[in-house]
Amino acid sequence: MAVTRRTSPNASKLRRNSTDADRTAFPKAKNFHVIRFWNNDVLMNMEGVLSAVLGELASVQAAPPSPNPLPPAGEG
């Protein structure tokens, strides 16, 4: 999961949407779930942000194990 924060709710919606899409493309390509919060939410409502993150974690299905796991310690 990738958690990001936005700097200003006052940025134009068009600019914000293209920036969000740009920032989301790479992590999504790597199978990350992306959620975003405004800076002021992080600063003024940390408990709510943490609660939302925990809720998202509970709802996101875990990725299957890698078909190429790391070798045991000392064997790589």
C-alpha positions in Angstrom: 0.0 0.0 0.0 1.2 3.5 -0.8 -0.1 6.4 1.3 0.4 9.9 -0.1 -0.5 13.4 0.9 -1.7 16.3 -1.2 -0.4 19.8 -0.5 -3.4 22.0 -1.3 -7.1 21.5 -1.9 -7.1 24.8 -3.7 -5.2 23.5 -6.8 -7.3 23.3 -9.9 -9.2 20.1 -10.2 -7.9 19.3 -13.7 -4.3 19.8 -12.6 -4.9 17.7 -9.4 -6.5 14.9 -11.4 -3.6 14.6 -13.9 -1.0 14.8 -11.1 -2.8 12.1 -9.1 -2.9 9.9 -12.2 0.8 10.5 -12.9 1.6 9.7 -9.3 -0.6 6.6 -9.2 0.6 5.0 -12.4 3.9 3.7 -11.2 2.8 2.2 -7.8 -0.3 0.7 -9.4 2.0 -0.9 -12.1 3.9 -2.5 -9.2 0.5 -3.8 -7.7 0.4 -1.2 -4.9 -2.9 0.1 -3.6 -2.8 4.0 -3.4 -4.7 6.2 -1.0 -4.3 10.0 -0.5 -4.9 12.5 2.2 -4.7 16.3 2.3 -1.9 17.8 4.3 -4.3 19.5 6.7 -6.0 16.1 7.4 -2.7 14.6 8.3 -1.8 17.5 10.5 -5.1 18.1 12.2 -6.8 14.7 12.2 -4.0 12.1 12.4 -6.3 9.6 14.3 -8.8 9.8 11.4 -6.1 9.3 8.8 -4.7 6.3 10.7 -8.2 4.8 11.0 -8.7 5.2 7.3 -5.3 3.6 6.6 -6.2 0.6 8.8 -9.6 0.3 7.1 -8.0 0.2 3.7 -5.4 -2.4 4.9 -8.2 -4.6 6.1 -10.1 -4.3 2.8 -7.1 -4.9 0.5 -6.5 -8.5 -0.4 -2.9 -9.5 0.3 -0.8 -10.2 -2.8 0.1 -13.8 -3.4 3.6 -15.0 -2.4 6.3 -14.4 -4.9 7.0 -17.3 -7.3 10.7 -16.6 -6.8 11.2 -16.2 -3.1 14.5 -15.2 -1.6 16.8 -18.1 -0.8 17.3 -19.0 2.9 20.0 -17.1 4.7 23.5 -18.1 3.7 22.4 -19.6 0.4 22.4 -16.6 -1.9 
